[in-house]
Amino acid sequence: MLGFLVAIAAGFATPHLEAPVARPLAKMMEKHFTVEASEVRLIAFMVAMLAAGVVSALLHSGMTFWVILGGAIGYFGSRLIAAAREIIDARRNS
């Protein structure tokens, strides 16, 4: 369960890791191959999930499925919350 929560936090932190972590990694990789601008966010997500997986393994908590699901929920968390609020507001107003 703790691995799932760590993965949610890592997925949520992905946009914040883009500038300090993913961009320098992309610059290092561009020496060998082209990195598209849209792939920088993916690099940040991969780094975040790698960190979540390491923490999950060190704490002996969380299966791979739950770490991946937690990362996806965390990544789309702000959008999911906004969609839920819109649904709740629409029901209140009708």
Rosetta blueprint (number, residue, H / E / L):
1 M L
2 L H
3 G H
4 F H
5 L H
6 V H
7 A H
8 I H
9 A H
10 A H
11 G H
12 F H
13 A H
14 T H
15 P H
16 H H
17 L H
18 E H
19 A H
20 P H
21 V H
22 A H
23 R H
24 P H
25 L H
26 A H
27 K H
28 M H
29 M H
30 E L
31 K L
32 H L
33 F L
34 T L
35 V L
36 E L
37 A L
38 S L
39 E H
40 V H
41 R H
42 L H
43 I H
44 A H
45 F H
46 M H
47 V H
48 A H
49 M H
50 L H
51 A H
52 A H
53 G H
54 V H
55 V H
56 S H
57 A H
58 L H
59 L L
60 H L
61 S L
62 G L
63 M L
64 T H
65 F H
66 W H
67 V H
68 I H
69 L H
70 G H
71 G H
72 A H
73 I H
74 G H
75 Y H
76 F L
77 G H
78 S H
79 R H
80 L H
81 I H
82 A H
83 A H
84 A H
85 R H
86 E H
87 I H
88 I H
89 D H
90 A H
91 R H
92 R H
93 N H
94 S L
